[in-house]
Amino acid sequence: MLESVRRVPLEFSASKLEDKNEKLLPALSPPEGLNLLPTEAFVLTRVDGPISIEELLAVSGLPTGEALHATYTLAVGGFLRRETWPQTLSAEQFAKGRVDQDAASKKAKPGLTNAKGERPTPPAEPPDEKSEIEALFARIHSTSDYYHLIGVGRSAGSSEIKTAYYGLAKRFHPDRFRRNADPEQLARIESAFAQIAQAYDSLKDKTSRAVYDSKLFKLEAARATAATVPPLQAQTNSAQEASPTNRGSSGPLKPPQPVDAVVHAEEKFQQGLAALQQGNHASAIASLGEAARLTPTEPRYRAHLGAAMAKNDRLRHSAETELRAAIQLDSKNVSYRVMLAEFYNGIGLVRRAQAELGAALSLDSQNKSARELLGKLKGKG
């Protein structure tokens, strides 16, 4: 279900979330073992309590279409609860369907039932081999994701992957088609199955699978970044189109040059810091959130995003998540541990704050900020 919803157009997802005042809540029992895309995981961290779609769009820092698509995916996947989930069929339609079904049963001929009065199950039609082969070719051409090629989810265990692969080998191994297939078709089948075998070789072993998952994560993060035209680039494009040189040009306009995601992320980070210093926390969260989305492995972005979120009581859980992510990315940075200690102190978790300061001083025993805050906390005790 999750993989299917990811493929729907952005406009479809937006049409399912038209009421921007609708509340979203974290799932009581979220699914386990499912791997979220970077954008989905980013949006999910912004929902730690009841929040409207409009508020979520503001704190996510994502383009509206992308944010709504991730939100709808999370809702369908069971990670978020919607305040009002629309039904596909109304109660009247359900009732009418039941009446029609009962009427059809009454019209059934006696000879079509068995001794128990039940209608026998019609025999299954034999599989259409040609259609199966075409479906295989379509799968190969539609994705390069090894999990999709094998036909399993990303949370699949080794035994499930093995079973899926052997099922494909039984149906599509080239040896099955050598007698009847023409050379061109056989070559296509061999090529397709070679890709499936390569996918299986990468997923069957824990080490090679971990390497592939890491590459897949980086690729999806890059695609998520490339899917959005940064505002700075949009302004540059508009200026180019409006320039006298381009207006009078007889030739086609040059295609816009992409802005380096790293540069754009740094610009957003600086904007977020400025907004944070001015006390504009909503704007700071939006800018810092986009910086963290563009470069999720930069600990500075994650740490300051957490500090900005800490100003909002409803985002405390997300704030802690971001600060801990920064520490995980740079475990020897004392300032991030001090920031987390300040967060814990602010919400009354003095012991946790002292533990973080102890860890900070073990890295730098002379750190002024850590020593001052620890002195204050000991004074409270």
Legacy VTK file of the C-alpha trace (Angstrom):
# vtk DataFile Version 3.0
C-alpha trace
ASCII
DATASET POLYDATA
POINTS 381 float
0.000 0.000 0.000
2.786 2.402 0.950
4.687 1.774 -2.282
1.512 2.254 -4.349
0.608 5.589 -2.765
4.117 6.896 -3.346
3.495 6.615 -7.084
0.287 8.655 -7.257
0.569 12.189 -8.693
1.087 15.079 -6.285
-2.224 16.563 -7.418
-4.074 13.416 -6.337
-2.591 13.574 -2.839
-3.459 17.267 -2.572
-7.073 16.553 -3.555
-7.334 14.132 -0.626
-6.195 16.777 1.867
-8.208 19.804 0.792
-9.343 20.796 4.299
-6.251 22.520 5.670
-7.877 22.835 9.108
-8.157 19.071 9.468
-6.184 17.754 12.419
-3.498 15.094 12.155
-2.282 12.959 15.044
0.518 10.411 15.469
-0.600 6.808 15.030
-1.262 4.952 18.270
0.481 1.845 16.930
2.610 2.837 13.909
3.734 0.046 11.566
7.051 -1.564 12.394
9.797 -2.546 9.993
8.792 -0.166 7.183
11.450 2.117 5.718
10.303 5.681 5.077
11.746 7.961 2.429
13.743 10.957 3.741
10.918 13.427 3.072
8.336 11.172 4.736
10.503 10.686 7.817
11.123 14.432 7.950
7.394 15.229 7.867
6.619 12.540 10.444
9.008 14.108 12.966
6.950 17.313 12.789
3.820 15.589 14.129
4.202 14.872 17.832
0.669 15.879 18.785
-2.546 17.205 17.230
-1.608 19.548 14.408
-3.592 20.946 11.498
-2.514 20.353 7.917
-1.971 24.094 7.552
0.346 24.138 10.591
2.219 21.100 9.328
2.832 22.789 5.988
4.249 25.797 7.826
6.642 23.901 10.082
7.814 21.436 7.447
9.483 24.019 5.223
8.626 21.867 2.201
6.859 22.876 -1.012
3.106 22.431 -0.532
2.673 19.630 -3.081
5.598 17.623 -1.737
4.498 18.062 1.890
0.905 17.017 1.132
2.116 13.992 -0.814
4.289 12.839 2.084
1.462 13.508 4.562
-1.059 11.501 2.549
1.439 8.642 2.173
2.038 8.581 5.924
-1.704 8.599 6.600
-2.443 5.745 4.223
0.580 3.822 5.530
-0.730 4.008 9.092
1.860 6.415 10.513
-0.584 9.317 10.944
-4.211 9.485 12.010
-6.567 11.857 10.251
-9.313 13.631 12.156
-11.823 12.945 9.389
-11.020 10.093 7.031
-13.435 10.208 4.053
-15.202 6.975 3.142
-15.082 5.758 -0.419
-18.641 4.362 -0.203
-21.501 5.831 1.785
-23.734 3.796 4.093
-26.480 3.936 1.447
-24.131 2.525 -1.189
-23.114 -0.304 1.125
-26.788 -1.118 1.793
-27.678 -1.046 -1.897
-24.763 -3.338 -2.688
-25.952 -5.843 -0.082
-29.512 -5.804 -1.513
-28.199 -6.340 -5.038
-26.044 -9.226 -3.832
-29.004 -10.901 -2.078
-31.159 -10.503 -5.173
-28.471 -12.074 -7.353
-28.198 -15.014 -4.962
-31.953 -15.663 -5.159
-31.829 -15.763 -8.950
-29.098 -18.404 -8.966
-30.228 -21.687 -10.514
-30.502 -24.726 -8.208
-28.251 -26.739 -10.471
-25.402 -24.302 -9.848
-25.140 -25.095 -6.131
-23.510 -27.986 -4.327
-24.977 -30.277 -1.694
-24.580 -27.605 0.975
-26.420 -25.036 -1.114
-23.199 -23.164 -1.864
-22.126 -22.026 -5.285
-18.971 -23.882 -6.316
-15.786 -21.889 -6.879
-15.117 -21.575 -10.613
-11.877 -23.195 -11.747
-8.936 -20.834 -11.927
-7.922 -19.811 -15.396
-4.447 -20.908 -16.423
-1.933 -18.055 -16.333
-1.308 -16.228 -19.585
2.421 -16.733 -20.107
2.721 -13.973 -22.670
1.044 -11.466 -20.346
3.306 -12.527 -17.481
6.412 -11.950 -19.596
5.190 -8.515 -20.674
4.463 -7.692 -17.043
8.014 -8.717 -16.194
9.422 -6.440 -18.903
7.229 -3.594 -17.652
8.519 -4.063 -14.113
12.135 -4.026 -15.287
11.637 -0.820 -17.258
9.594 0.969 -14.568
12.036 0.722 -11.671
15.657 0.225 -10.750
14.818 -0.473 -7.107
16.010 -3.997 -6.288
13.184 -4.503 -3.798
10.634 -3.703 -6.491
12.368 -6.000 -8.962
12.171 -8.906 -6.536
8.626 -7.962 -5.548
9.101 -7.451 -1.794
8.929 -4.543 0.615
12.022 -2.973 2.108
11.281 -4.524 5.477
11.269 -8.053 4.023
13.317 -10.663 5.813
15.922 -12.893 4.183
13.545 -15.839 3.879
10.875 -13.687 2.193
13.423 -12.345 -0.306
14.643 -15.856 -1.022
11.103 -17.167 -1.536
10.225 -14.270 -3.856
13.371 -14.777 -5.930
12.867 -18.548 -6.300
9.283 -17.895 -7.352
10.514 -15.572 -10.095
13.206 -18.055 -11.110
10.612 -20.801 -11.437
8.470 -18.646 -13.710
11.021 -16.653 -15.694
14.327 -18.513 -15.838
15.555 -18.296 -19.454
15.906 -22.082 -19.719
12.105 -22.366 -19.710
11.847 -20.385 -22.948
14.756 -21.667 -25.043
12.647 -24.023 -27.137
9.702 -21.786 -28.015
10.901 -18.173 -27.759
12.390 -16.402 -30.755
15.994 -15.133 -30.364
14.952 -11.513 -29.763
12.448 -12.397 -27.063
14.855 -14.841 -25.433
17.519 -12.145 -25.284
15.075 -9.802 -23.534
14.135 -12.504 -21.034
17.792 -13.268 -20.316
18.523 -9.587 -19.773
15.503 -9.152 -17.490
16.323 -12.195 -15.401
19.963 -11.135 -15.135
18.776 -7.916 -13.468
16.574 -9.880 -11.077
19.510 -12.159 -10.219
21.717 -9.123 -9.602
19.052 -7.677 -7.307
18.872 -10.942 -5.374
22.661 -11.128 -5.034
22.637 -7.647 -3.468
19.773 -8.358 -1.055
20.390 -11.934 0.073
23.444 -11.073 2.179
23.262 -8.698 5.167
26.478 -6.894 4.292
25.721 -6.313 0.608
22.137 -5.389 1.489
23.327 -2.740 3.959
25.598 -1.273 1.280
22.706 -1.190 -1.202
20.303 0.362 1.331
22.825 3.123 1.973
23.125 3.861 -1.757
19.339 3.769 -2.135
18.857 6.242 0.704
21.348 8.684 -0.802
19.766 8.353 -4.247
16.266 9.047 -2.914
17.523 12.011 -0.924
19.092 13.411 -4.103
15.869 12.865 -6.047
13.837 14.584 -3.350
16.177 17.566 -3.552
16.133 17.693 -7.354
12.318 17.543 -7.421
12.113 21.056 -5.983
13.220 24.230 -7.786
14.688 26.380 -4.991
13.115 29.852 -4.582
16.454 31.508 -5.332
16.662 29.689 -8.652
13.061 30.610 -9.479
13.901 34.279 -8.922
16.983 33.935 -11.128
14.931 32.324 -13.879
12.336 35.108 -13.746
15.033 37.731 -13.933
16.607 36.017 -16.931
13.276 35.800 -18.743
12.515 39.445 -18.052
15.913 40.737 -19.150
16.042 42.785 -22.393
18.550 40.349 -23.848
16.221 37.393 -23.490
13.057 39.274 -24.479
14.572 40.287 -27.787
16.327 37.050 -28.489
15.261 35.177 -31.587
16.650 31.898 -30.279
15.328 29.769 -27.438
16.088 30.731 -23.841
18.879 28.872 -22.159
17.623 26.252 -19.730
17.897 27.321 -16.081
21.059 26.183 -14.362
20.423 24.143 -11.192
21.522 25.686 -7.923
23.769 23.472 -5.818
21.670 21.999 -3.025
24.479 22.485 -0.531
24.713 26.204 -1.293
20.951 26.612 -1.096
20.840 24.721 2.196
23.463 27.044 3.687
21.469 30.077 2.549
18.364 28.681 4.220
20.374 27.966 7.363
21.583 31.561 7.569
18.034 32.819 7.010
16.844 30.549 9.792
19.514 31.800 12.203
18.554 35.401 11.454
14.876 34.651 12.056
15.748 32.836 15.297
17.705 35.846 16.562
14.741 38.082 15.730
12.384 35.850 17.685
10.467 34.744 14.576
10.356 31.077 15.491
7.877 29.948 12.824
10.010 31.427 10.049
13.145 30.016 11.657
11.660 26.516 11.777
10.612 26.734 8.131
14.048 27.895 6.908
16.072 25.597 9.134
13.753 22.729 8.265
14.414 23.185 4.565
18.164 23.355 5.200
17.982 20.096 7.151
15.869 18.486 4.433
18.312 19.439 1.688
21.356 18.295 3.669
20.129 15.932 6.410
23.671 14.848 7.329
24.801 18.367 8.325
24.685 18.408 12.162
24.596 22.228 12.406
21.276 22.333 10.597
19.730 19.602 12.728
20.941 21.139 16.005
19.655 24.653 15.336
16.402 23.283 13.953
15.972 21.471 17.253
16.732 24.666 19.159
14.088 26.528 17.149
11.509 23.785 17.668
12.194 23.847 21.411
10.474 27.238 21.512
7.184 25.565 20.570
5.668 23.341 23.263
3.924 21.175 20.658
7.214 20.420 18.913
9.200 19.290 21.949
9.470 15.683 20.796
10.690 16.771 17.368
13.131 19.196 18.968
14.709 16.412 21.017
14.867 14.203 17.912
16.721 16.859 15.912
19.182 17.640 18.707
19.951 13.964 19.215
20.399 13.539 15.465
22.984 16.333 15.491
24.875 14.620 18.322
24.759 11.306 16.501
26.194 12.955 13.388
28.930 14.725 15.371
29.323 13.013 18.746
32.366 15.078 19.744
30.704 18.474 19.348
30.297 19.907 22.848
27.946 22.729 21.834
25.263 20.317 20.616
25.249 18.527 23.966
24.960 21.863 25.747
22.011 22.770 23.519
20.319 19.479 24.394
21.039 20.097 28.087
19.443 23.536 27.813
16.411 21.918 26.189
16.090 19.354 29.011
16.510 22.074 31.622
13.806 24.125 29.964
11.253 21.331 30.289
12.251 20.428 33.831
14.333 17.299 33.153
17.260 18.373 35.319
18.907 14.960 35.622
18.974 14.480 31.874
20.419 17.957 31.481
23.161 17.138 34.013
23.963 13.903 32.181
24.402 15.730 28.879
26.589 18.360 30.528
28.684 15.611 32.080
29.180 14.113 28.624
30.059 17.560 27.248
32.665 18.199 29.962
34.195 14.779 29.408
34.984 16.009 25.902
36.045 19.502 26.954
36.503 19.958 30.704
36.991 23.710 30.325
33.914 24.455 28.232
32.522 27.657 29.701
28.877 27.181 28.687
28.715 23.655 30.031
30.379 24.579 33.340
28.110 27.609 33.882
24.915 25.699 33.176
26.004 22.782 35.344
26.728 25.226 38.174
23.228 26.640 37.893
21.679 23.177 37.941
23.679 22.191 41.023
22.482 25.388 42.667
18.905 24.285 42.015
19.607 20.971 43.661
LINES 1 382
381 0 1 2 3 4 5 6 7 8 9 10 11 12 13 14 15 16 17 18 19 20 21 22 23 24 25 26 27 28 29 30 31 32 33 34 35 36 37 38 39 40 41 42 43 44 45 46 47 48 49 50 51 52 53 54 55 56 57 58 59 60 61 62 63 64 65 66 67 68 69 70 71 72 73 74 75 76 77 78 79 80 81 82 83 84 85 86 87 88 89 90 91 92 93 94 95 96 97 98 99 100 101 102 103 104 105 106 107 108 109 110 111 112 113 114 115 116 117 118 119 120 121 122 123 124 125 126 127 128 129 130 131 132 133 134 135 136 137 138 139 140 141 142 143 144 145 146 147 148 149 150 151 152 153 154 155 156 157 158 159 160 161 162 163 164 165 166 167 168 169 170 171 172 173 174 175 176 177 178 179 180 181 182 183 184 185 186 187 188 189 190 191 192 193 194 195 196 197 198 199 200 201 202 203 204 205 206 207 208 209 210 211 212 213 214 215 216 217 218 219 220 221 222 223 224 225 226 227 228 229 230 231 232 233 234 235 236 237 238 239 240 241 242 243 244 245 246 247 248 249 250 251 252 253 254 255 256 257 258 259 260 261 262 263 264 265 266 267 268 269 270 271 272 273 274 275 276 277 278 279 280 281 282 283 284 285 286 287 288 289 290 291 292 293 294 295 296 297 298 299 300 301 302 303 304 305 306 307 308 309 310 311 312 313 314 315 316 317 318 319 320 321 322 323 324 325 326 327 328 329 330 331 332 333 334 335 336 337 338 339 340 341 342 343 344 345 346 347 348 349 350 351 352 353 354 355 356 357 358 359 360 361 362 363 364 365 366 367 368 369 370 371 372 373 374 375 376 377 378 379 380
